[in-house]
Amino acid sequence: MPSFAVGQRVRVPANNLDATSSLCGREGVITFFPPLSEVDPDGTDQLLEPQYMVRFDGDTGDRPIYESWLEPV
């Protein structure tokens, strides 16, 4: 079950060690939540981490961001 909903404001925490520094501290809006794949790229059945499409403030395009990189605003 997704932690965030389309239209919800989110932020990549400033201290996130996984995200690129250009995303840390930025806020945006969830624009799309694609269905979860049941098979990962190497062909094994396992649950993949959800990704959301996020439009960050000041950007014109959306970026795929892992759920663990986000927090609610």
Secondary structure by P-SEA (a helix, b strand, c coil): cccccccbbbbccccccccccccccbbbbbccccccccccccccccccccccccccccccbbbbbcccccccc
